[in-house]
Amino acid sequence: MSAKLQLSLYLLTILLFLHPFHAFSFQDMEELSAFSAASNNHQHHSETVLLHYTEKQNSLREVEGGASLHIYIDGYVVVYYPPYMRRAGTYGTHLAPSDMERLWALLSQKHILELSRETLRQRLDVKDPSQDELSRTPSTVANASTTLIEFYPNRYKSTDFGDGSRKAMKEISWHGLKWDASKYPDIDEIQDLAVIQQELSAIMHRPDLQKIE
């Protein structure tokens, strides 16, 4: 049973208890459903988004964006697959508290919050000065994708990230993450970022996703 339906039934029970002899009209029920829907929308508006994730395959069909994932602070998940994909549509589910805790432990690691692609590239230059930037860029690797993760470190549990506000956002964009993860197994930031990407990808393929649009 959906959270929306549960809330509607709960409110209906309260009204019946308070007014047992009141005959409910269709208008009453419509207003009750509208209230439930409004509550649900309020719960999952932009201010409660915790994370947005997308994996772009550099395809012409993904100029306007490919499949995407939104996770809200209460664990609600929305997955979107564009029309050209076999599983086209919008899906939803809820993550268990343990799943949220595990994901947050990965995201809130200090070296992830402080991750800078430029700084990391400088470290790679020191580590292997014989490799130039071009040789490190997987531009020739077939199907190299760009990972984009945007999240709000102070919304689920405050991390004092940025100015400490709920609006402070951490953005990580990485082209060829899987390629780099295989090439640099001893770079913790890249390895942990790859683990995060795998976790998010797994959420997008959960068997309990329910189509909502």
Secondary structure, DSSP 8 states (H G I E B T S, - for coil): --HHHHHHHHHHHHHHHH-TT----HHHHHHHHHHHHHHHHHHTSGGGEEEEEEEE---GGGTT---EEEEETTSEEEEEE-TTSTT-EEEEEE--HHHHHHHHHHHT-HHHHT--HHHHHHHHHHH-TTS-HHHHS-TTSTT--EEEEEE-TTTSS----TTSSTT--EEEEEETHHHHHHH-TT-HHHHHHHHHHHHHHHHHT-TT-EE--
